[in-house]
Amino acid sequence: MSCTYTVKLKKAKLTFLFKQIYFFSPPGKQNKIMESFVQVRSSGCGQASSFTQQPQDQVVIAGQPVTLLCAIPEYNGVVLWIKDGLALGIGRDLSSYPRYLVVGDHQSGEHHLKILRADLQDDAVYECQAIQAAIRSRPARLTVLVPPDDPVIMGGPIISLRAGDPLNLTCHADNAKPAASIIWMRKGEVVNGATYSKTLLRDGKRESIMSTLFIAPSDIENGENIVCRATNKAIPSGKETSVTIDIQHPPLVNLSVEPQPVLEDNTVKFHCSAKANPAVTQYRWAKKGQVIKEASGDFYETIVDHTFFFEPVSCEVTNALGSTNISRTVDVYFGPRMATEPQSLLVDLGSDAVFNCAWTGNPSLTIVWMKRGSGVVLSNENKLTLKSVRQEDAGKYVCRAVVPRVGAGEREVTLTVNGPPIISSTQTQHALHGQKGQIKCFIRSTPPPDRIAWSWKENVLESGTSGRYTVETVSTDEGVISTLTISNIVRADFQTIYNCTAWNSFGSDTEIIRLKEQGTEMKSGAGMQAESVPMAVIIGVAVGAGVAFLVLMATIVAFCCARSQRSKCRVNAKARRAPTGGQECRAEPSGTHNSHVLRRARVGD
């Protein structure tokens, strides 16, 4: 190696190494390090030395000693040991590393590095460097092996197993370098089929391993031992642990209910029978998850309602191994109960209306949809769909449910249809001459009417008063009533046609109404007195018409009978013609009053 290279090494690399040693050394050592540094810098080229021994790659088990060789005969300068690029100290002074020693015959140029108890921190690359000779050894890799911790089977040393359950055993061996290998053994034989996973620790060198062994229920024997053995290069003989399998079973439970089926509000008895190993320690009763405090032991007696059909009663039996919970519902017969409440609807004219109505009941129930006031069944399903609704579809609809021989129930909803107003007023209304009269216009409208107007002759009035006329509008639950009030009615008012018109966003409707004089004039005593008898007049007319109709029908029947009895008379009348005189034929039906003459025929010219 040239002297020029030596000078560069002294001024560059050696300066860096000495700075490292100086700053990481105790204060008492720093003066000595500085003296050595000055000596090295002042030394020149000329020493031609070489290694007779260089450190070799080695493998050591943690805790054991190891020696890295370095021999440079006829060299009297400073020797440095470098670990992963960092100087350990100057010459034989490695006081910063208590487990490190430089050993060998210094006079013979031996500068061996001895590590008393190898540790994972010693796992590194080492070099031996002769400073004045400007030479360094080959890099040597020291590999430190670490045996795994004692293996652990989770849940050991006794694994209690429920009968019928598979066995999953997990064994882990941690902190090994390299990672340990795990084998499972049963009855002295290796068991195959286990799974493995490794985890690299934060130091980047050690690893942990975990193995899981699955054993099917049919292959498990009570009391057998299963062994987990962990090995690696640091401990070829391995370490092992074992567990004992203890197969037990929780309570086996059966829950019975008597009697079934049962009507609501009757008594039933629950019986919870159990077999367990070890013995049963507790019975716990609950309904829909809520503890039944008054129940204890293996029997529970109660009066049932409809909730027992949906909400199960459970019996939980406990022993030392655990609990078994079994539940039963009761076949309770009960009448219809609402599950989904139907909602009233507001729809536009021509659109579809869909009602939903759900009931529960036991046994199975029947659902019927009808419109209130109609006997027509519209649907037997939970859903009622009305296609392209019209205004006449508006009204009340009933969803009725029936559980045969148990009970029935119903709900009513309203269908409101958005459309043009509908006026349903009497076309002829009455008033008294000279008095105040009213004409009423009844309007059904959804949405409510935007405008209502009365018109007659040349007049139009929507609200307020104009002369003898006043318009008032009142809203009710059934609709809107617009009233045209006429004060001091005159004869001409009875000859006038009144027009009531209502508008909303969907259209309009109009009704023509006439005003008729009410009452008749009657004379009594000294003068004439008018009385208001419209209903009597109507009834009298109706009765008179009825009587006239009956008399007419009776006359027709009697006439037909008379014709059959007078056939001879009719023949003679047809065959003979008398120049003078005549003959009359009469028929008087029995059962008629006043001997009504039904027909008279005159014979002659």
C-alpha positions in Angstrom: 0.0 0.0 0.0 1.5 3.4 -1.0 2.5 6.0 1.6 0.1 8.5 -0.1 -2.8 6.2 0.8 -1.5 5.9 4.3 -1.4 9.7 4.7 -5.0 10.0 3.4 -6.1 7.3 5.8 -4.5 9.1 8.7 -6.0 12.4 7.9 -9.5 11.3 7.0 -10.7 7.9 8.2 -8.5 7.8 11.3 -9.6 11.2 12.3 -13.2 10.1 12.1 -12.5 6.9 14.1 -10.6 8.7 16.8 -13.4 11.3 17.1 -15.8 8.5 17.7 -13.7 6.9 20.3 -13.0 10.3 22.0 -16.6 11.4 22.3 -17.9 8.0 23.5 -15.2 7.4 26.1 -15.2 8.4 29.8 -13.6 11.8 30.5 -10.6 10.1 32.2 -9.7 8.2 29.0 -10.0 11.1 26.6 -6.5 12.5 27.3 -4.9 9.2 26.6 -6.9 8.8 23.4 -5.8 12.3 22.3 -2.1 11.4 22.9 -2.5 8.2 20.8 -4.2 10.2 18.0 -1.3 12.7 17.9 1.2 9.8 17.8 -0.6 8.2 15.0 -0.9 11.4 13.0 2.8 12.1 13.4 3.9 8.6 12.3 4.8 8.2 8.8 5.0 5.5 6.1 7.4 2.8 6.2 6.0 -0.1 8.2 5.3 -3.0 5.9 3.1 -5.4 7.9 0.5 -8.0 7.0 -2.0 -10.3 8.8 -1.1 -13.8 9.7 -4.5 -14.4 11.3 -7.7 -12.7 10.4 -11.2 -13.0 12.0 -13.5 -15.6 10.4 -17.3 -15.9 10.2 -18.5 -17.6 13.4 -21.7 -18.8 14.9 -22.2 -18.7 18.7 -25.1 -19.5 21.0 -26.1 -16.6 23.2 -24.4 -16.8 26.6 -21.3 -18.6 25.3 -17.8 -17.1 24.8 -16.3 -16.5 21.3 -12.9 -15.2 20.1 -12.2 -13.4 16.8 -8.6 -13.8 15.8 -6.2 -11.0 14.6 -2.4 -11.4 14.4 0.0 -8.8 12.8 3.7 -9.9 13.5 6.4 -7.2 13.7 3.8 -4.4 14.0 4.1 -2.1 17.0 1.4 0.5 16.1 -2.1 1.0 17.1 -4.7 -1.8 16.4 -8.4 -1.0 16.2 -11.4 -3.4 16.3 -14.3 -2.2 14.3 -17.9 -3.4 14.9 -20.5 -2.6 12.1 -18.3 0.4 11.1 -17.8 1.8 14.7 -14.5 1.6 16.6 -14.6 -0.3 19.9 -11.5 1.4 21.4 -7.8 2.1 20.9 -5.5 -0.9 21.2 -6.3 -3.1 24.1 -8.3 -0.6 25.9 -12.0 -1.6 25.4 -13.2 -0.4 28.8 -16.4 0.9 27.3 -17.4 -2.8 26.5 -17.0 -4.8 29.8 -17.6 -8.1 28.0 -15.0 -7.4 25.3 -11.3 -8.2 25.8 -8.2 -7.9 23.5 -6.2 -11.0 24.3 -3.0 -12.7 23.0 0.7 -12.0 23.0 1.1 -8.4 22.2 4.9 -8.8 21.5 4.0 -11.4 18.9 1.4 -9.1 17.3 -1.7 -11.0 18.6 -4.7 -8.8 19.0 -7.6 -11.3 19.3 -11.0 -10.0 20.3 -12.7 -12.2 23.0 -16.4 -11.8 23.8 -17.0 -13.3 27.2 -20.8 -14.0 27.0 -22.2 -13.5 23.6 -25.4 -11.5 23.4 -27.7 -10.7 20.6 -26.1 -7.2 20.5 -22.9 -8.9 19.4 -24.5 -10.2 16.2 -22.5 -7.9 13.8 -19.7 -7.6 11.3 -16.2 -7.2 12.8 -12.8 -5.9 11.3 -9.3 -5.7 12.7 -7.3 -2.6 11.5 -3.6 -1.8 11.8 -3.5 2.0 11.8 0.1 2.8 11.1 0.3 0.0 8.5 -2.9 1.2 6.9 -4.3 -2.3 6.6 -7.4 -4.0 7.7 -8.7 -7.5 7.9 -11.5 -9.2 6.0 -14.9 -8.5 7.5 -16.0 -11.4 9.7 -19.7 -12.1 10.5 -20.5 -13.1 14.0 -23.9 -14.8 14.2 -25.5 -15.2 17.6 -28.1 -17.9 18.0 -30.8 -17.5 20.6 -32.8 -20.5 21.8 -36.6 -20.0 22.1 -38.4 -19.3 25.3 -40.1 -22.3 26.8 -43.0 -23.2 24.6 -46.5 -22.5 26.0 -49.8 -24.2 25.0 -52.5 -21.7 25.6 -55.1 -22.8 28.1 -52.8 -25.5 29.6 -51.9 -27.5 31.5 -55.4 -29.0 31.6 -57.7 -28.3 28.6 -61.4 -28.7 29.6 -63.3 -29.6 26.4 -67.0 -29.8 25.9 -68.2 -33.1 24.4 -68.8 -32.8 20.7 -66.6 -29.7 20.2 -63.5 -29.8 18.1 -60.1 -29.2 19.8 -58.0 -26.2 18.8 -54.6 -26.1 20.5 -52.3 -23.2 20.1 -48.6 -23.4 21.1 -46.1 -20.5 20.8 -42.3 -20.3 21.2 -41.0 -16.8 21.4 -37.8 -14.7 21.1 -35.7 -17.2 19.1 -32.9 -16.7 16.5 -33.5 -18.2 14.1 -37.2 -18.9 14.5 -38.0 -22.1 16.3 -39.7 -25.1 14.7 -42.7 -26.6 16.4 -43.9 -30.2 16.3 -47.0 -31.8 17.9 -46.9 -35.3 19.4 -49.6 -37.7 20.6 -48.8 -41.0 22.1 -45.2 -40.6 21.0 -46.0 -40.0 17.4 -45.7 -36.8 15.4 -49.1 -35.2 14.5 -49.3 -33.6 11.0 -51.8 -31.0 9.8 -50.8 -28.1 12.1 -50.6 -24.5 10.8 -47.8 -22.1 11.6 -47.2 -18.4 11.6 -44.0 -16.4 12.4 -43.6 -12.8 13.7 -40.3 -10.8 13.4 -39.6 -8.8 16.6 -38.7 -5.2 16.7 -34.9 -5.9 16.9 -35.2 -7.3 13.4 -33.3 -10.5 14.5 -35.5 -12.6 16.8 -38.7 -14.3 15.8 -41.7 -15.8 17.5 -43.6 -18.7 16.1 -47.2 -19.9 16.7 -48.7 -23.2 15.7 -52.3 -24.3 15.8 -53.4 -27.9 15.9 -57.0 -28.9 15.1 -58.4 -32.2 16.2 -61.9 -33.4 15.2 -64.4 -34.3 18.0 -64.4 -38.0 17.0 -60.6 -38.1 17.4 -60.3 -36.8 21.0 -59.8 -39.0 23.9 -60.4 -38.0 27.5 -57.3 -37.8 29.6 -54.7 -38.0 26.8 -51.6 -35.9 26.8 -50.6 -33.8 23.8 -47.0 -32.4 23.5 -45.7 -29.3 21.8 -41.9 -29.3 21.2 -39.9 -26.3 20.0 -36.4 -26.5 18.5 -33.8 -24.4 16.6 -30.1 -24.4 15.9 -29.4 -23.0 19.4 -31.1 -25.9 21.1 -31.4 -28.9 18.8 -32.7 -31.1 21.6 -35.6 -28.7 21.9 -37.9 -27.6 24.6 -41.4 -29.1 25.2 -44.6 -28.7 27.1 -47.8 -30.7 27.2 -51.5 -30.5 28.1 -54.0 -33.0 29.4 -57.5 -33.1 27.7 -60.5 -33.2 30.1 -63.7 -33.8 28.2 -66.8 -32.6 30.1 -70.3 -31.5 28.9 -72.6 -28.7 29.9 -76.2 -29.3 30.7 -78.3 -31.1 28.1 -81.7 -29.4 28.4 -85.2 -30.1 27.1 -88.1 -27.6 27.6 -91.7 -28.8 27.3 -94.9 -26.7 27.4 -98.4 -28.1 28.3 -101.1 -27.7 27.1 -100.8 -26.6 23.5 -102.5 -25.0 21.7 -104.2 -22.9 24.3 -106.5 -19.9 24.3 -105.3 -16.6 25.5 -105.7 -16.0 29.2 -105.4 -19.6 30.1 -102.7 -21.4 32.3 -99.7 -23.3 30.9 -96.9 -25.1 32.6 -93.2 -25.2 31.4 -90.9 -28.0 32.5 -87.2 -27.7 32.1 -85.4 -31.1 32.3 -81.6 -31.2 32.3 -78.7 -33.7 32.4 -75.3 -32.2 33.3 -71.8 -33.2 34.3 -70.9 -31.8 36.7 -74.3 -31.3 38.4 -76.7 -28.4 37.7 -76.1 -25.4 40.0 -78.8 -23.0 38.8 -82.1 -22.6 36.8 -82.8 -19.2 35.3 -86.1 -18.4 33.5 -86.7 -15.5 31.2 -89.1 -14.2 28.6 -87.8 -12.2 25.7 -84.5 -11.8 27.5 -86.2 -10.4 30.7 -85.6 -12.5 33.8 -88.7 -13.9 35.4 -87.9 -13.3 39.1 -90.8 -15.3 40.5 -89.7 -18.5 38.6 -87.2 -20.9 40.1 -86.4 -24.6 39.8 -87.3 -26.7 36.8 -91.0 -25.7 36.6 -92.7 -22.5 35.7 -96.5 -22.0 35.6 -98.2 -18.9 34.3 -101.3 -17.4 32.5 -100.4 -16.7 28.8 -101.5 -13.9 26.5 -100.8 -13.2 22.9 -97.2 -12.1 23.6 -96.2 -15.7 24.4 -96.9 -16.6 20.7 -94.1 -14.2 19.6 -91.8 -13.9 22.7 -90.2 -17.1 23.7 -89.8 -18.3 27.2 -86.3 -19.5 27.9 -84.8 -21.8 30.5 -81.1 -21.5 31.2 -79.4 -24.3 33.1 -75.9 -23.8 34.6 -73.2 -26.1 35.9 -69.5 -25.7 36.6 -68.7 -25.9 32.9 -71.2 -23.3 31.6 -74.8 -22.7 30.7 -77.3 -24.1 28.2 -80.2 -22.0 27.2 -83.3 -23.3 25.4 -86.5 -21.4 24.6 -90.0 -22.1 23.4 -92.9 -20.1 22.2 -96.5 -21.1 23.1 -99.1 -21.8 20.5 -101.6 -19.3 21.9 -104.8 -18.6 20.1 -105.7 -14.9 20.0 -107.8 -12.5 18.0 -106.5 -10.0 15.5 -103.9 -7.4 16.7 -102.6 -4.6 14.6 -99.1 -4.9 13.4 -99.0 -2.1 10.8 -101.4 0.7 11.3 -103.0 1.9 8.0 -102.6 5.6 7.2 -105.1 7.9 5.6 -104.1 9.2 2.1 -104.4 12.4 0.1 -103.9 11.7 -3.6 -104.4 13.6 -6.8 -107.2 12.7 -9.2 -106.2 9.9 -11.5 -103.3 8.7 -9.5 -103.1 5.4 -7.5 -103.9 5.0 -3.8 -102.2 2.3 -1.8 -103.2 1.4 1.7 -101.2 -1.1 3.9 -102.7 -2.8 6.9 -101.1 -5.7 8.7 -102.6 -7.8 11.4 -101.3 -10.7 13.5 -103.5 -13.4 14.9 -103.5 -17.1 15.6 -104.7 -19.3 13.9 -104.3 -17.7 10.5 -106.5 -14.7 10.0 -108.5 -13.4 7.0 -108.2 -9.8 5.9 -110.9 -7.9 4.1 -110.8 -4.4 2.6 -114.1 -2.6 2.0 -115.4 0.9 1.5 -117.5 2.1 4.3 -121.2 1.8 3.4 -120.5 -0.8 0.6 -120.5 -4.6 0.9 -118.1 -5.1 -1.9 -114.8 -6.8 -1.0 -111.9 -4.8 -2.5 -109.0 -6.9 -1.3 -108.1 -9.9 0.8 -104.4 -8.9 1.1 -102.6 -6.6 3.5 -102.4 -4.1 0.6 -105.3 -2.3 -1.0 -104.5 -0.6 -4.3 -107.0 1.7 -6.0 -105.9 2.5 -9.6 -106.5 5.9 -11.2 -108.8 7.1 -8.4 -111.8 9.3 -9.1 -113.4 11.8 -6.8 -116.2 9.4 -6.0 -113.6 7.0 -4.6 -113.0 9.4 -1.8 -114.4 8.3 1.6 -113.8 5.9 4.4 -112.2 2.5 3.9 -112.2 -0.3 6.4 -109.5 -3.0 6.9 -111.1 -5.9 8.8 -109.3 -9.0 10.1 -111.0 -12.1 11.4 -109.6 -15.1 13.3 -112.2 -17.8 12.9 -113.9 -18.7 16.2 -111.5 -16.4 18.1 -112.2 -12.7 17.3 -112.2 -9.9 14.8 -110.8 -6.3 14.5 -110.9 -3.4 12.1 -109.3 -0.1 11.3 -110.7 2.8 9.3 -108.8 5.2 7.1 -109.8 8.1 4.9 -109.1 8.6 1.2 -109.1 12.2 0.1 -108.8 12.9 -3.6 -107.5 16.2 -4.9 -109.8 17.3 -7.7 -112.1 20.1 -8.9 -114.8 21.2 -6.5 -118.1 19.3 -6.4 -121.3 21.2 -5.6 -124.1 19.2 -4.1 -126.8 21.7 -3.3 -130.6 21.5 -3.7 -131.5 23.0 -7.0 -134.7 24.5 -5.7 -134.7 26.3 -2.4 -137.5 28.1 -0.6 -138.1 31.5 1.0 -141.0 33.7 2.2 -142.2 36.7 0.2 -141.2 39.9 2.0 -138.9 38.1 4.4 -135.2 37.4 4.5 -134.3 34.4 2.5 -131.1 32.3 2.1 -129.7 30.2 -0.7 -127.1 27.7 0.3 -124.3 26.2 -1.9 -122.5 23.2 -0.4 -119.1 22.6 -1.8 -116.8 19.5 -1.3 -113.3 20.4 -2.5 -109.8 19.1 -1.9 -107.9 21.2 -1.9 -110.3 23.9 -0.5 -111.8 26.2 -3.1 -109.7 29.2 -4.0 -112.7 31.2 -5.0 -116.5 31.0 -4.7 -118.8 33.4 -6.6 -122.6 33.9 -6.8 -124.0 35.4 -10.1 -127.5 36.3 -11.1 -128.8 38.6 -13.8 -125.9 41.1 -14.2 -124.6 40.7 -10.7 -121.6 38.8 -9.3 -120.8 38.7 -5.6 -118.0 36.7 -3.9 -118.2 38.0 -0.4 -119.6 40.9 1.6 -122.8 42.9 0.9 -124.2 44.5 -2.2 -127.6 46.1 -1.8 -130.1 43.5 -0.6 -127.5 40.7 -1.1 -124.9 39.3 1.3 -122.5 36.4 0.7 -121.0 34.5 3.7 -118.7 31.4 3.5 -118.2 28.9 6.3 -115.9 25.9 6.4 -117.0 22.7 8.1 -115.6 19.2 8.5 -117.7 18.0 5.5 -116.9 20.9 3.2 -117.6 24.6 2.5 -121.0 26.3 2.7 -121.5 29.5 0.8 -124.7 31.3 1.7 -126.4 34.0 -0.4 -128.7 36.0 1.9 -131.5 38.1 0.3 -133.2 40.7 2.4 -136.9 41.7 1.8 -137.6 39.2 -0.9 -139.7 40.4 -3.8 -141.7 38.5 -6.4 -138.9 39.0 -9.0 -136.5 37.1 -6.8 -138.6 34.0 -7.4 -138.1 34.4 -11.2 -134.3 34.8 -11.0 -131.8 32.0 -11.7 -128.9 32.0 -9.2 -125.5 30.6 -10.2 -123.0 29.2 -7.5 -119.5 28.6 -8.9 -116.4 27.3 -7.1 -112.8 27.1 -8.3 -109.6 25.4 -7.1 -106.3 24.5 -8.7 -107.8 21.4 -10.3 -110.9 23.1 -11.9 -114.3 24.3 -11.1 -118.0 23.4 -10.7 -121.2 25.3 -11.1 -124.7 24.8 -9.8 -127.9 26.6 -10.9 -130.3 27.2 -8.1 -133.9 28.6 -8.2 -135.7 30.2 -5.4 -139.4 29.2 -4.9 -141.9 31.0 -2.7 -142.7 29.1 0.4 -146.2 28.7 2.1 -149.9 29.3 1.1 -152.6 31.8 2.1 -155.3 30.4 4.3 -158.5 32.2 5.6 -159.4 31.8 9.2 -162.0 33.8 11.2 -162.2 37.4 10.0 -159.4 37.3 7.6 -156.8 35.4 5.5 -153.7 34.1 7.2 -150.8 32.6 5.3 -149.1 29.5 6.8 -145.9 27.8 5.9 -146.8 24.1 5.1 -144.3 22.9 2.5 -143.8 19.5 4.0 -147.6 18.9 4.5 -148.1 19.9 0.8 -145.4 17.4 -0.3 -146.9 14.6 1.8 -150.4 15.4 0.6 -149.4 15.3 -3.0 -147.5 12.1 -2.5 -150.4 10.4 -0.7 -152.9 11.6 -3.3 -150.8 10.4 -6.2 -150.4 7.0 -4.5 -154.2 6.6 -3.9 -154.9 7.6 -7.5 -152.4 5.1 -8.7 -154.1 2.3 -6.7 -157.6 3.3 -7.9 -156.4 3.2 -11.5 -154.8 -0.2 -11.1 -158.0 -1.6 -9.4 -160.1 -0.1 -12.3 -158.0 -1.8 -14.9 -158.2 -5.2 -13.1 -162.0 -4.8 -12.7 -162.4 -3.8 -16.3 -160.6 -6.9 -17.5 -162.8 -9.2 -15.4 -166.0 -7.4 -16.6 -165.1 -8.0 -20.2 -164.8 -11.8 -19.7 -168.2 -11.9 -18.0 -170.0 -9.8 -20.7 -168.9 -11.7 -23.8 -172.6 -12.6 -24.7 -173.7 -9.1 -24.3 -171.0 -7.9 -26.7 -172.0 -10.6 -29.3 -175.6 -9.5 -29.2 -174.7 -5.9 -29.5 -172.6 -6.7 -32.5 -175.3 -9.0 -34.2 -178.4 -6.9 -33.7 -179.1 -3.4 -34.6 -182.4 -2.0 -33.2 -183.9 1.1 -34.9 -185.2 2.4 -31.7 -184.5 1.9 -28.1 -181.4 0.3 -26.7 -179.9 -2.1 -24.3 -177.3 -1.5 -21.6 -174.9 -4.0 -20.2 -173.3 -3.3 -16.8 -170.6 -5.1 -14.8 -170.3 -4.4 -11.1 -167.2 -6.1 -9.6 -167.6 -7.3 -6.1 -165.3 -5.7 -3.5 -165.4 -2.2 -5.0 -167.2 0.7 -3.4 -170.1 2.7 -4.8 -170.7 0.0 -7.5 -168.4 1.7 -10.0 -169.6 1.5 -13.6 -166.6 0.2 -15.5 -168.1 0.2 -19.0 -171.4 1.1 -20.7 -172.2 -0.2 -24.2 -175.3 1.1 -26.2 -176.8 -1.2 -28.8 -178.6 0.5 -31.7 -178.1 3.0 -34.4 
